[in-house]
Amino acid sequence: MRAIRNFIRKYGWAYAFILPSMTTFIVFTLIPVVWAFIISFQKYSLVRGGQWVDPIYANYVTAFTMLNGIFVTAIRNTLFYTVFTVTTNILVGLILASLIQPLSHRWRTFFRAAYYLPAVTSAIIIGMTWAYIFNGQWGFANYLLRLFGFAPLRWLSDPDIALGSVTLSAMLTIPATAVVLYSAAMNGIPNEFYEAAEIDGANALQRWWYITVPLIKSTTLYLVVLYTIASFEVFERIYVMVPSGVANSTQTIVTQIYNNGFKDFDFGVASAQAFVLFVMIATVAVFQFRALQSDVEY
């Protein structure tokens, strides 16, 4: 008891301050996640409650085999979207941050704000904007094609290119977070490193490749993980731009979870698919940490 009293006397106020946040996390995040995991092994009804399925992993089998394996197609589409969008976001963010870095403090601040401003726009608005751009009849994309003598495309209604069109819209959106974080990371690199390299005869490209890129590796890791999670969970852009799914050609993991959980009310299968997504994200994150982890200090 004396040890408990000493602990409370020493750390009580600290735990009191974090108690509201921890309570919110437990009630609105931890408990729902645990409950969803339990539901993934049940045939769940909002009226009758849950009943355990037999065998216990039946919902996971159903998740992969229902509707001629549409969930497998959704996983493949999600991976396609993730690879292209994450790669583009990292490269574009790194290049833009590098281009504004030599500017004065005032201009760097201006460009950071300008690049980040679209990030506060609703994802629904961005999706609607791109849907208008890719409209098959009067969209801006087909206007440009006609201007240069090409035939118009059915960007969002052709199953062969619908997913590519949605992916292209994400690739052409400025990665605001990457630009801001990369710019901040570059500001933290001591100028002495660049001065020493310049004295040794390194040109600007060599200084960027051998000094800047390695020393912001921790920021790259954070951004890769962040963008990977966001890409695996893509939903708003898909749902707004191609709500019909275009013969399932644009189905992703989260759209499948939404369809099963909130349209078909098959909460067991939807929960199973959600945990498959969790395992996928966790596995990819582990590989990313191992590949990009850095112990560089400066």
N, C-alpha and C positions, 0 to 999 in steps of 0.2 A: 504493500500500500504506500509505503514511503517513497518508493521509486516512482509510482504512478503520480503521486502528489508533486514530486520534484519535476517530473516530465511536464505535467500540466503547468506548473509555475514557470518553467523555462520556455516552453513552446506553445502554451495555450493560446496566446493572442494570435500567433502565426496561423494556427489551425482554425481559429475563429474567423480570421479574415478570408481564408480560402473555403470555408464551409459552404457559403452560398453557391460558389462556382462548382464545387464538388457535388453538392446536392443536385444542382441542375444537370450536371453531366450524368450522374447515376440515374436520375428519374427519366430524362429525356433521350439519353443515348445508350448507356450500358444496359439497362433493363430491357428496352425495346430490342436491342441486338440479341441478347440472350433469349428473349421470348421468340424472336424470329427464327433463331437456330432450332428451338424446340419445335416450332410449327413446321419446319422443313421436314420433320419426320412424322407429320400428322396429316390427316384429311380434315382440314379445319373449316368450320362454318361460323359465321358471325352469330347465328341463331343457336346452333346446337353445340358449339364449342369444338374442341379438337378430339380426334380419335386416332390412335396410333395405327400406322399402315403396316402391312405385312407383305413382303419383308420390310424391315425398318428403313432401308435405303430406296424404297420404291419410288419416292418422289424424285430422287436424283436420276434414276433410270428413266423415268417418264420425261424429265426435263430435256434429256438428250434424244429421246426417241419419238416424242409427240410430233404430229404434223410433218411426218417424213424428215425428221431431223432438222427442223427450222432453227433450233437453238445452236446447232453446229454452224449453220450458215451465219447466224448472228455473231457468233464468236469470230468467225473468219472476217466478217465485215468490220467488226470492232478492231481487230488487229490491223487490218488494212488502213483504216482511218487513223489509228494510233501511230503507226510507223511514219506515215507521211506528215501528219500534223506536228508531232513532237519533233521530228528532224527539222522541219521547216521553221518552227518556232524558235528552236535553239540557234540555228544558223542565222536567221534574220535578226533575232534579238542581239546576238553577239556582234554582227556586222554593224547594225545601226548604233549600238552603244559605242563601238570602236570609232565610228565616224564622228560622233558628237563629242568624243572625249577630248580632242585637241582644242575645242572651242573654249571661249571664255566662260567663266562661271555663270554669267547672266544668260548666255545662249544655251549652255547645257541645261540650265533650269527650265528655260523656255521649251526646249525640245522634249525634255522628260515629261513636262506637263502636257504638251501637245500629243505625245504618243500615248500617255496614260489616260487621257480624257475619254477615248472610246471605251475603255475598260469599265467605266461606271455605267455604260448604257446597258439596258436590259438585254439579256440573251434572246428574249422573244422578239424585241425590236430588230436586233441584228439579223435574226433568222427571217423575219418578214421582209427586211430590206433585200437580202440575198434572194429570196423567193421572187420578188419583183424583178431583180436584175436577170434572173434565169428564166423568166416567163417565156414560154415558147412562142407567143404571138407578138408581144410588144415589149419584151424585155431588152435591157441595155446590151446584154451580151450578144443577142442575135442582131441587134442594130449594128454593133461593131463588125460582126461577121458579114452582114450584107454590105457594109461600107467598103470592105476589102474584097468583095466579090465571092464570098463563100456562102454556101447554103446554110440556112438556119438549122439549129439543133433542138431536139426536144430534151433540154437539159435535165428536167426533173420528172419527165414522164417516160423516158426510154430506160428500161431496166438495165441496159448494158452500160449506161453512163451516169445514171442517177446518183449512185454512191460516189463516183468520181467527182461529180458536180458539187455535192455537199462537202466532200473533202477539200476540193479546190477553194470553196468559199472560206473554209477555216484556214487554209494555207495563206490566203490573200488578206487575212485580218492581221493587223499589226500586233505582235506579241508584247503588249504593254508591260506586263510584269517582268519579262526577260530584259527588256530595254532598261527599265529603271534599276533592277537589281544588278545587272551587269555593269551599268554605269557607276553605281555606288561601289561595287567591288573594285573597279578599275581605279577609282579615286583613292582607295586605300593602299595601292601599291606604291612604295617609296620611289621617288624620282631617281634616287642614287642607282638603282638597278639599271634604269634606262641610260643614265649618263655613263656608267661603267661599260655597258654594252656598246654605246656609241663610240667611246674611246677605243674600244677593241675593233672597231670597223663594222659593226653590225648595222645594216640598213633598217628602215622603218618596218618593213615586212618581217624581217628576222627578229627584231625586237618584239613585235607583236606575237609572233608564233612561239618564240622560245622564252618569253618573259610573261607577257600578259595572259596568254591562254593557259599555261600551267598554273599560274598563281591564282586564277579564278576558278580552279577546278571544283572547289567546294560549292561555289555558287552554281556551277553547271550541274553538279549532282542534285542540288536542291530543285533546280528548275526542271531537270529531266524527270525526277520523281513526281513533281507537282503537275507537270503537263501530261505525264503518262496517266496519272489517276484521273485527271479531268477528261482525257480522251477516252479512257475505258468507260467513264460514266456519261458519255455524250447522250443527250436526250432531247433537250429543247430545240437545238438546231434541226435535228432529224424530224421531230414531231411537227415543227412549224413548216419546214420546207417541203417535206414529203409525207403528209399525214396518212396517205393511203398505203405507204410502204412500197409502192411500185412493184407488185408481184413479189414481195418479200426481198427485193434486191437491196433495200436500205435498212433492213432490220438489224438492230444492234442488241447487245445484251440487255441494256436497260429498257429499251422499247419492248423486249420480250417479257421482262419482269413486270412492266406496266400493263401489258396486255393480259397476262395471266392473272395478275393480282387485282387489277381494278376494272377490267372488262369482263373476264371470265370468272372472277372471284375464286380462282384456284390458288388460295394463299399458300398451300403446302408446296406446290411446284414453284411458285414465284419465290418463296423463301429459299428453296433449294438452289434456284438459279442465282439468287443474290449471294449466297455463300460460295458458289462456284466463282462468281466475279471477285469476291473477296480473296479467295485463294489465288486466283490469277494475278491480281494486283500485288499481293504480298510476295508471290514468287518472283515476279518481274522486278519488284523493288529490291529484293535481296540481291539479285544479279546486278542491278544497277549500282547498289552500294559497293559491292565487291569490285566492280569494274572502274568506278569513278572515285572511290574514297581516296582522300589525300591527307597527309600529315604535314603538309607545308605550313610553316609559320613565318611571318615577317613582321 
